[in-house]
Amino acid sequence: MTTIAPETARPSSMPELLTQAQVADILAVSPRALEDWRVTGDGPPYLKLSHKVLRYDAAALTRWLRTRRAA
């Protein structure tokens, strides 16, 4: 079992941030699909941390998925 040192552990109040590759894997879609969804505004909410760095809040992704349920 891997142990995380306290100084590198994520504070409980800090959101879990996922990479585009992780979200694509979770949703079983290509990273390109996520890029297309960002352009059209149809995808999950994301955070733009810098010009080249995007992250997805895991809790926001879960909420977005709940809104996508079909009847």
Contacts in CASP RR format, 6 or more apart in sequence:
PFRMAT RR
TARGET T0000
AUTHOR 0000-0000-0000
METHOD contacts of the structure
MODEL  1
MTTIAPETARPSSMPELLTQAQVADILAVSPRALEDWRVTGDGPPYLKLS
HKVLRYDAAALTRWLRTRRAA
10 16 0 8 1.000
15 57 0 8 1.000
15 58 0 8 1.000
15 59 0 8 1.000
15 60 0 8 1.000
16 57 0 8 1.000
16 58 0 8 1.000
16 59 0 8 1.000
17 47 0 8 1.000
17 55 0 8 1.000
17 56 0 8 1.000
17 57 0 8 1.000
17 58 0 8 1.000
18 26 0 8 1.000
18 55 0 8 1.000
18 56 0 8 1.000
18 57 0 8 1.000
18 58 0 8 1.000
18 61 0 8 1.000
19 54 0 8 1.000
19 55 0 8 1.000
19 56 0 8 1.000
20 31 0 8 1.000
20 34 0 8 1.000
20 35 0 8 1.000
20 54 0 8 1.000
20 56 0 8 1.000
21 31 0 8 1.000
22 56 0 8 1.000
23 34 0 8 1.000
23 44 0 8 1.000
23 56 0 8 1.000
23 61 0 8 1.000
24 30 0 8 1.000
24 31 0 8 1.000
24 33 0 8 1.000
24 34 0 8 1.000
26 61 0 8 1.000
27 34 0 8 1.000
34 43 0 8 1.000
34 44 0 8 1.000
37 43 0 8 1.000
37 44 0 8 1.000
38 46 0 8 1.000
38 54 0 8 1.000
43 64 0 8 1.000
44 56 0 8 1.000
44 60 0 8 1.000
44 61 0 8 1.000
44 64 0 8 1.000
44 65 0 8 1.000
45 56 0 8 1.000
45 57 0 8 1.000
45 60 0 8 1.000
45 61 0 8 1.000
45 64 0 8 1.000
46 54 0 8 1.000
46 55 0 8 1.000
46 56 0 8 1.000
47 54 0 8 1.000
47 55 0 8 1.000
47 56 0 8 1.000
47 57 0 8 1.000
48 54 0 8 1.000
49 55 0 8 1.000
END
